[in-house]
């Protein structure tokens, strides 16, 4: 199992919209993420700063690197672009985190 963690950033005032959109995640996108090898995906929000902390467990044979090229992923990014910090290709700005401790 591979664990990865990263942060993203919401634009102010969009906490409820972000939660709603994720509670209504498109079934075909959820299935695609699972098929790519994401066995767990958790996102936590610091409401004071708007920072999102994401944590994923991936299979050893995951295919997550190819997700960015898929049309449904690009469509999801476009759907989320208005409420969070994004790159020019509409993907979320992500800061990868380095694992420094496990218990």
N, CA, C and O atoms as a GROMACS GRO file, in nm:
protein
  412
    1UNK      N    1   0.084  -0.118   0.000
    1UNK     CA    2   0.000   0.000   0.000
    1UNK      C    3   0.089   0.124   0.000
    1UNK      O    4   0.188   0.131   0.073
    2UNK      N    5   0.053   0.220  -0.081
    2UNK     CA    6   0.124   0.347  -0.090
    2UNK      C    7   0.032   0.455  -0.033
    2UNK      O    8  -0.085   0.463  -0.072
    3UNK      N    9   0.083   0.535   0.057
    3UNK     CA   10   0.006   0.646   0.114
    3UNK      C   11   0.062   0.777   0.061
    3UNK      O   12   0.183   0.797   0.060
    4UNK      N   13  -0.027   0.865   0.018
    4UNK     CA   14   0.014   0.998  -0.027
    4UNK      C   15  -0.074   1.103   0.041
    4UNK      O   16  -0.190   1.077   0.073
    5UNK      N   17  -0.016   1.219   0.063
    5UNK     CA   18  -0.089   1.330   0.125
    5UNK      C   19  -0.052   1.459   0.054
    5UNK      O   20   0.061   1.475   0.007
    6UNK      N   21  -0.148   1.549   0.046
    6UNK     CA   22  -0.124   1.677  -0.019
    6UNK      C   23  -0.226   1.779   0.030
    6UNK      O   24  -0.328   1.743   0.089
    7UNK      N   25  -0.196   1.906   0.006
    7UNK     CA   26  -0.290   2.012   0.040
    7UNK      C   27  -0.337   2.082  -0.087
    7UNK      O   28  -0.270   2.080  -0.190
    8UNK      N   29  -0.454   2.142  -0.076
    8UNK     CA   30  -0.512   2.226  -0.180
    8UNK      C   31  -0.572   2.346  -0.106
    8UNK      O   32  -0.567   2.350   0.017
    9UNK      N   33  -0.628   2.442  -0.178
    9UNK     CA   34  -0.678   2.563  -0.112
    9UNK      C   35  -0.812   2.603  -0.172
    9UNK      O   36  -0.825   2.616  -0.294
   10UNK      N   37  -0.910   2.623  -0.085
   10UNK     CA   38  -1.041   2.673  -0.126
   10UNK      C   39  -1.038   2.826  -0.133
   10UNK      O   40  -0.966   2.891  -0.057
   11UNK      N   41  -1.116   2.881  -0.222
   11UNK     CA   42  -1.136   3.025  -0.222
   11UNK      C   43  -1.234   3.056  -0.109
   11UNK      O   44  -1.325   2.977  -0.083
   12UNK      N   45  -1.218   3.170  -0.041
   12UNK     CA   46  -1.301   3.202   0.075
   12UNK      C   47  -1.451   3.195   0.046
   12UNK      O   48  -1.497   3.237  -0.060
   13UNK      N   49  -1.526   3.140   0.142
   13UNK     CA   50  -1.670   3.134   0.134
   13UNK      C   51  -1.726   3.016   0.056
   13UNK      O   52  -1.847   3.010   0.032
   14UNK      N   53  -1.642   2.922   0.015
   14UNK     CA   54  -1.688   2.811  -0.068
   14UNK      C   55  -1.688   2.676   0.003
   14UNK      O   56  -1.696   2.572  -0.062
   15UNK      N   57  -1.680   2.677   0.134
   15UNK     CA   58  -1.673   2.554   0.210
   15UNK      C   59  -1.795   2.465   0.186
   15UNK      O   60  -1.782   2.346   0.158
   16UNK      N   61  -1.913   2.523   0.196
   16UNK     CA   62  -2.037   2.447   0.177
   16UNK      C   63  -2.051   2.393   0.036
   16UNK      O   64  -2.094   2.280   0.016
   17UNK      N   65  -2.016   2.474  -0.062
   17UNK     CA   66  -2.024   2.432  -0.202
   17UNK      C   67  -1.929   2.316  -0.227
   17UNK      O   68  -1.964   2.219  -0.295
   18UNK      N   69  -1.808   2.325  -0.173
   18UNK     CA   70  -1.709   2.219  -0.191
   18UNK      C   71  -1.762   2.088  -0.133
   18UNK      O   72  -1.755   1.984  -0.198
   19UNK      N   73  -1.815   2.093  -0.011
   19UNK     CA   74  -1.870   1.972   0.051
   19UNK      C   75  -1.986   1.916  -0.029
   19UNK      O   76  -1.994   1.795  -0.050
   20UNK      N   77  -2.076   2.003  -0.073
   20UNK     CA   78  -2.192   1.958  -0.151
   20UNK      C   79  -2.148   1.888  -0.279
   20UNK      O   80  -2.198   1.781  -0.312
   21UNK      N   81  -2.056   1.948  -0.351
   21UNK     CA   82  -2.012   1.888  -0.476
   21UNK      C   83  -1.946   1.752  -0.452
   21UNK      O   84  -1.964   1.659  -0.532
   22UNK      N   85  -1.872   1.738  -0.345
   22UNK     CA   86  -1.810   1.609  -0.317
   22UNK      C   87  -1.910   1.507  -0.265
   22UNK      O   88  -1.896   1.387  -0.291
   23UNK      N   89  -2.010   1.552  -0.192
   23UNK     CA   90  -2.116   1.460  -0.149
   23UNK      C   91  -2.197   1.408  -0.268
   23UNK      O   92  -2.260   1.303  -0.260
   24UNK      N   93  -2.194   1.482  -0.376
   24UNK     CA   94  -2.266   1.444  -0.498
   24UNK      C   95  -2.168   1.404  -0.609
   24UNK      O   96  -2.198   1.421  -0.727
   25UNK      N   97  -2.052   1.350  -0.571
   25UNK     CA   98  -1.950   1.314  -0.671
   25UNK      C   99  -2.014   1.225  -0.777
   25UNK      O  100  -2.095   1.137  -0.747
   26UNK      N  101  -1.976   1.248  -0.900
   26UNK     CA  102  -2.032   1.170  -1.010
   26UNK      C  103  -1.993   1.024  -0.993
   26UNK      O  104  -1.876   0.994  -0.973
   27UNK      N  105  -2.090   0.934  -1.001
   27UNK     CA  106  -2.060   0.791  -0.982
   27UNK      C  107  -1.951   0.740  -1.077
   27UNK      O  108  -1.869   0.658  -1.038
   28UNK      N  109  -1.951   0.788  -1.201
   28UNK     CA  110  -1.850   0.741  -1.297
   28UNK      C  111  -1.710   0.788  -1.259
   28UNK      O  112  -1.612   0.720  -1.287
   29UNK      N  113  -1.700   0.905  -1.194
   29UNK     CA  114  -1.570   0.954  -1.147
   29UNK      C  115  -1.524   0.872  -1.027
   29UNK      O  116  -1.407   0.832  -1.020
   30UNK      N  117  -1.614   0.847  -0.932
   30UNK     CA  118  -1.579   0.766  -0.816
   30UNK      C  119  -1.530   0.628  -0.860
   30UNK      O  120  -1.432   0.576  -0.807
   31UNK      N  121  -1.598   0.568  -0.955
   31UNK     CA  122  -1.559   0.437  -1.005
   31UNK      C  123  -1.423   0.442  -1.074
   31UNK      O  124  -1.341   0.352  -1.056
   32UNK      N  125  -1.399   0.546  -1.150
   32UNK     CA  126  -1.270   0.562  -1.218
   32UNK      C  127  -1.156   0.573  -1.118
   32UNK      O  128  -1.050   0.513  -1.137
   33UNK      N  129  -1.176   0.650  -1.010
   33UNK     CA  130  -1.072   0.664  -0.907
   33UNK      C  131  -1.041   0.529  -0.842
   33UNK      O  132  -0.925   0.496  -0.819
   34UNK      N  133  -1.145   0.452  -0.815
   34UNK     CA  134  -1.125   0.319  -0.756
   34UNK      C  135  -1.050   0.228  -0.853
   34UNK      O  136  -0.958   0.157  -0.814
   35UNK      N  137  -1.091   0.229  -0.979
   35UNK     CA  138  -1.025   0.145  -1.079
   35UNK      C  139  -0.879   0.184  -1.100
   35UNK      O  140  -0.797   0.101  -1.138
   36UNK      N  141  -0.847   0.311  -1.076
   36UNK     CA  142  -0.709   0.358  -1.090
   36UNK      C  143  -0.622   0.313  -0.973
   36UNK      O  144  -0.500   0.330  -0.977
   37UNK      N  145  -0.683   0.256  -0.869
   37UNK     CA  146  -0.605   0.205  -0.758
   37UNK      C  147  -0.612   0.288  -0.631
   37UNK      O  148  -0.531   0.267  -0.540
   38UNK      N  149  -0.705   0.381  -0.623
   38UNK     CA  150  -0.723   0.458  -0.500
   38UNK      C  151  -0.819   0.379  -0.411
   38UNK      O  152  -0.938   0.370  -0.440
   39UNK      N  153  -0.766   0.322  -0.303
   39UNK     CA  154  -0.849   0.239  -0.216
   39UNK      C  155  -0.915   0.321  -0.105
   39UNK      O  156  -1.021   0.284  -0.054
   40UNK      N  157  -0.853   0.432  -0.068
   40UNK     CA  158  -0.910   0.526   0.028
   40UNK      C  159  -0.872   0.667  -0.015
   40UNK      O  160  -0.762   0.692  -0.062
   41UNK      N  161  -0.968   0.759   0.002
   41UNK     CA  162  -0.942   0.899  -0.031
   41UNK      C  163  -1.019   0.982   0.070
   41UNK      O  164  -1.142   0.980   0.073
   42UNK      N  165  -0.947   1.056   0.152
   42UNK     CA  166  -1.008   1.140   0.255
   42UNK      C  167  -0.961   1.284   0.232
   42UNK      O  168  -0.845   1.309   0.201
   43UNK      N  169  -1.054   1.378   0.249
   43UNK     CA  170  -1.019   1.520   0.240
   43UNK      C  171  -1.070   1.588   0.366
   43UNK      O  172  -1.186   1.573   0.404
   44UNK      N  173  -0.982   1.663   0.432
   44UNK     CA  174  -1.015   1.736   0.554
   44UNK      C  175  -1.000   1.884   0.527
   44UNK      O  176  -0.915   1.925   0.448
   45UNK      N  177  -1.082   1.966   0.592
   45UNK     CA  178  -1.082   2.110   0.571
   45UNK      C  179  -1.047   2.184   0.700
   45UNK      O  180  -1.105   2.158   0.805
   46UNK      N  181  -0.953   2.277   0.690
   46UNK     CA  182  -0.927   2.374   0.796
   46UNK      C  183  -1.012   2.496   0.762
   46UNK      O  184  -0.975   2.574   0.674
   47UNK      N  185  -1.123   2.512   0.828
   47UNK     CA  186  -1.219   2.619   0.794
   47UNK      C  187  -1.161   2.759   0.814
   47UNK      O  188  -1.205   2.853   0.748
   48UNK      N  189  -1.065   2.775   0.902
   48UNK     CA  190  -1.005   2.907   0.924
   48UNK      C  191  -0.919   2.951   0.806
   48UNK      O  192  -0.923   3.067   0.765
   49UNK      N  193  -0.843   2.859   0.752
   49UNK     CA  194  -0.749   2.896   0.645
   49UNK      C  195  -0.798   2.859   0.504
   49UNK      O  196  -0.746   2.911   0.405
   50UNK      N  197  -0.897   2.771   0.496
   50UNK     CA  198  -0.941   2.723   0.365
   50UNK      C  199  -0.851   2.615   0.307
   50UNK      O  200  -0.868   2.575   0.192
   51UNK      N  201  -0.754   2.568   0.386
   51UNK     CA  202  -0.663   2.464   0.338
   51UNK      C  203  -0.733   2.329   0.347
   51UNK      O  204  -0.793   2.294   0.449
   52UNK      N  205  -0.723   2.254   0.240
   52UNK     CA  206  -0.773   2.118   0.233
   52UNK      C  207  -0.655   2.023   0.246
   52UNK      O  208  -0.555   2.038   0.176
   53UNK      N  209  -0.666   1.926   0.335
   53UNK     CA  210  -0.564   1.823   0.350
   53UNK      C  211  -0.622   1.695   0.294
   53UNK      O  212  -0.727   1.649   0.340
   54UNK      N  213  -0.557   1.637   0.195
   54UNK     CA  214  -0.604   1.514   0.132
   54UNK      C  215  -0.509   1.400   0.160
   54UNK      O  216  -0.387   1.417   0.162
   55UNK      N  217  -0.567   1.283   0.181
   55UNK     CA  218  -0.490   1.162   0.211
   55UNK      C  219  -0.545   1.048   0.127
   55UNK      O  220  -0.666   1.024   0.126
   56UNK      N  221  -0.457   0.979   0.058
   56UNK     CA  222  -0.498   0.865  -0.025
   56UNK      C  223  -0.413   0.743   0.008
   56UNK      O  224  -0.293   0.754   0.035
   57UNK      N  225  -0.476   0.628   0.005
   57UNK     CA  226  -0.405   0.501   0.003
   57UNK      C  227  -0.421   0.445  -0.137
   57UNK      O  228  -0.531   0.439  -0.192
   58UNK      N  229  -0.309   0.404  -0.195
   58UNK     CA  230  -0.306   0.355  -0.333
   58UNK      C  231  -0.254   0.212  -0.335
   58UNK      O  232  -0.172   0.174  -0.251
   59UNK      N  233  -0.300   0.135  -0.430
   59UNK     CA  234  -0.244   0.003  -0.451
   59UNK      C  235  -0.103   0.017  -0.508
   59UNK      O  236  -0.069   0.121  -0.565
   60UNK      N  237  -0.024  -0.086  -0.493
   60UNK     CA  238   0.112  -0.084  -0.548
   60UNK      C  239   0.111  -0.070  -0.701
   60UNK      O  240   0.207  -0.017  -0.758
   61UNK      N  241   0.006  -0.116  -0.765
   61UNK     CA  242  -0.004  -0.112  -0.912
   61UNK      C  243  -0.098  -0.002  -0.960
   61UNK      O  244  -0.157  -0.014  -1.068
   62UNK      N  245  -0.113   0.102  -0.882
   62UNK     CA  246  -0.208   0.208  -0.916
   62UNK      C  247  -0.173   0.275  -1.049
   62UNK      O  248  -0.058   0.275  -1.093
   63UNK      N  249  -0.276   0.330  -1.110
   63UNK     CA  250  -0.262   0.399  -1.238
   63UNK      C  251  -0.303   0.546  -1.226
   63UNK      O  252  -0.358   0.603  -1.319
   64UNK      N  253  -0.276   0.606  -1.111
   64UNK     CA  254  -0.322   0.743  -1.085
   64UNK      C  255  -0.253   0.848  -1.171
   64UNK      O  256  -0.310   0.954  -1.196
   65UNK      N  257  -0.133   0.821  -1.216
   65UNK     CA  258  -0.062   0.921  -1.299
   65UNK      C  259  -0.135   0.950  -1.429
   65UNK      O  260  -0.124   1.061  -1.482
   66UNK      N  261  -0.210   0.855  -1.481
   66UNK     CA  262  -0.283   0.874  -1.605
   66UNK      C  263  -0.416   0.944  -1.591
   66UNK      O  264  -0.479   0.979  -1.691
   67UNK      N  265  -0.462   0.966  -1.468
   67UNK     CA  266  -0.593   1.027  -1.447
   67UNK      C  267  -0.603   1.167  -1.507
   67UNK      O  268  -0.708   1.205  -1.559
   68UNK      N  269  -0.496   1.243  -1.500
   68UNK     CA  270  -0.498   1.383  -1.547
   68UNK      C  271  -0.529   1.395  -1.696
   68UNK      O  272  -0.572   1.501  -1.742
   69UNK      N  273  -0.507   1.289  -1.770
   69UNK     CA  274  -0.530   1.293  -1.916
   69UNK      C  275  -0.673   1.257  -1.954
   69UNK      O  276  -0.711   1.272  -2.070
   70UNK      N  277  -0.753   1.209  -1.860
   70UNK     CA  278  -0.887   1.161  -1.891
   70UNK      C  279  -0.989   1.275  -1.893
   70UNK      O  280  -0.983   1.367  -1.811
   71UNK      N  281  -1.081   1.268  -1.987
   71UNK     CA  282  -1.178   1.376  -2.005
   71UNK      C  283  -1.267   1.397  -1.882
   71UNK      O  284  -1.300   1.511  -1.850
   72UNK      N  285  -1.305   1.291  -1.814
   72UNK     CA  286  -1.391   1.309  -1.697
   72UNK      C  287  -1.317   1.381  -1.584
   72UNK      O  288  -1.377   1.457  -1.509
   73UNK      N  289  -1.187   1.357  -1.573
   73UNK     CA  290  -1.108   1.428  -1.471
   73UNK      C  291  -1.100   1.575  -1.506
   73UNK      O  292  -1.114   1.661  -1.419
   74UNK      N  293  -1.078   1.606  -1.632
   74UNK     CA  294  -1.073   1.745  -1.676
   74UNK      C  295  -1.208   1.814  -1.656
   74UNK      O  296  -1.214   1.932  -1.620
   75UNK      N  297  -1.315   1.739  -1.677
   75UNK     CA  298  -1.450   1.793  -1.657
   75UNK      C  299  -1.472   1.824  -1.508
   75UNK      O  300  -1.532   1.926  -1.474
   76UNK      N  301  -1.424   1.734  -1.419
   76UNK     CA  302  -1.437   1.758  -1.275
   76UNK      C  303  -1.358   1.881  -1.233
   76UNK      O  304  -1.406   1.963  -1.155
   77UNK      N  305  -1.235   1.894  -1.286
   77UNK     CA  306  -1.154   2.011  -1.254
   77UNK      C  307  -1.225   2.140  -1.297
   77UNK      O  308  -1.224   2.238  -1.224
   78UNK      N  309  -1.285   2.139  -1.415
   78UNK     CA  310  -1.358   2.257  -1.463
   78UNK      C  311  -1.477   2.286  -1.370
   78UNK      O  312  -1.509   2.402  -1.344
   79UNK      N  313  -1.540   2.181  -1.320
   79UNK     CA  314  -1.653   2.192  -1.227
   79UNK      C  315  -1.610   2.255  -1.094
   79UNK      O  316  -1.690   2.322  -1.029
   80UNK      N  317  -1.485   2.233  -1.054
   80UNK     CA  318  -1.435   2.280  -0.925
   80UNK      C  319  -1.355   2.411  -0.935
   80UNK      O  320  -1.326   2.473  -0.832
   81UNK      N  321  -1.320   2.452  -1.054
   81UNK     CA  322  -1.230   2.566  -1.074
   81UNK      C  323  -1.278   2.696  -1.009
   81UNK      O  324  -1.197   2.776  -0.962
   82UNK      N  325  -1.408   2.717  -1.005
   82UNK     CA  326  -1.459   2.844  -0.954
   82UNK      C  327  -1.452   2.856  -0.801
   82UNK      O  328  -1.477   2.964  -0.747
   83UNK      N  329  -1.419   2.748  -0.731
   83UNK     CA  330  -1.421   2.754  -0.585
   83UNK      C  331  -1.286   2.724  -0.518
   83UNK      O  332  -1.276   2.724  -0.396
   84UNK      N  333  -1.182   2.698  -0.599
   84UNK     CA  334  -1.053   2.668  -0.539
   84UNK      C  335  -0.938   2.719  -0.624
   84UNK      O  336  -0.957   2.752  -0.741
   85UNK      N  337  -0.820   2.726  -0.564
   85UNK     CA  338  -0.703   2.769  -0.640
   85UNK      C  339  -0.668   2.661  -0.741
   85UNK      O  340  -0.659   2.543  -0.708
   86UNK      N  341  -0.646   2.704  -0.868
   86UNK     CA  342  -0.618   2.608  -0.974
   86UNK      C  343  -0.501   2.653  -1.060
   86UNK      O  344  -0.459   2.769  -1.057
   87UNK      N  345  -0.451   2.557  -1.136
   87UNK     CA  346  -0.346   2.582  -1.236
   87UNK      C  347  -0.411   2.624  -1.367
   87UNK      O  348  -0.533   2.615  -1.381
   88UNK      N  349  -0.332   2.671  -1.465
   88UNK     CA  350  -0.389   2.712  -1.594
   88UNK      C  351  -0.471   2.601  -1.664
   88UNK      O  352  -0.561   2.632  -1.742
   89UNK      N  353  -0.440   2.473  -1.637
   89UNK     CA  354  -0.516   2.364  -1.700
   89UNK      C  355  -0.640   2.327  -1.619
   89UNK      O  356  -0.704   2.225  -1.648
   90UNK      N  357  -0.676   2.407  -1.519
   90UNK     CA  358  -0.791   2.390  -1.431
   90UNK      C  359  -0.770   2.285  -1.322
   90UNK      O  360  -0.858   2.265  -1.238
   91UNK      N  361  -0.657   2.216  -1.320
   91UNK     CA  362  -0.630   2.122  -1.213
   91UNK      C  363  -0.608   2.199  -1.083
   91UNK      O  364  -0.562   2.313  -1.087
   92UNK      N  365  -0.641   2.138  -0.969
   92UNK     CA  366  -0.617   2.209  -0.843
   92UNK      C  367  -0.469   2.228  -0.817
   92UNK      O  368  -0.387   2.142  -0.847
   93UNK      N  369  -0.436   2.344  -0.759
   93UNK     CA  370  -0.297   2.364  -0.714
   93UNK      C  371  -0.276   2.271  -0.595
   93UNK      O  372  -0.348   2.278  -0.496
   94UNK      N  373  -0.177   2.186  -0.606
   94UNK     CA  374  -0.152   2.083  -0.506
   94UNK      C  375  -0.010   2.100  -0.451
   94UNK      O  376   0.085   2.121  -0.526
   95UNK      N  377   0.001   2.090  -0.319
   95UNK     CA  378   0.131   2.085  -0.254
   95UNK      C  379   0.146   1.946  -0.195
   95UNK      O  380   0.075   1.910  -0.101
   96UNK      N  381   0.238   1.869  -0.250
   96UNK     CA  382   0.265   1.734  -0.199
   96UNK      C  383   0.332   1.745  -0.062
   96UNK      O  384   0.415   1.832  -0.038
   97UNK      N  385   0.294   1.655   0.024
   97UNK     CA  386   0.350   1.653   0.159
   97UNK      C  387   0.444   1.533   0.175
   97UNK      O  388   0.417   1.425   0.122
   98UNK      N  389   0.551   1.554   0.247
   98UNK     CA  390   0.648   1.450   0.272
   98UNK      C  391   0.614   1.380   0.404
   98UNK      O  392   0.593   1.445   0.506
   99UNK      N  393   0.609   1.250   0.400
   99UNK     CA  394   0.584   1.172   0.520
   99UNK      C  395   0.708   1.178   0.610
   99UNK      O  396   0.819   1.147   0.566
  100UNK      N  397   0.688   1.218   0.735
  100UNK     CA  398   0.799   1.229   0.827
  100UNK      C  399   0.782   1.142   0.952
  100UNK      O  400   0.875   1.130   1.031
  101UNK      N  401   0.663   1.083   0.971
  101UNK     CA  402   0.641   1.001   1.088
  101UNK      C  403   0.524   0.907   1.065
  101UNK      O  404   0.426   0.944   1.001
  102UNK      N  405   0.534   0.786   1.116
  102UNK     CA  406   0.425   0.689   1.117
  102UNK      C  407   0.428   0.616   1.249
  102UNK      O  408   0.534   0.597   1.308
  103UNK      N  409   0.310   0.575   1.297
  103UNK     CA  410   0.302   0.498   1.420
  103UNK      C  411   0.222   0.373   1.391
  103UNK      O  412   0.201   0.291   1.480
   0.00000   0.00000   0.00000
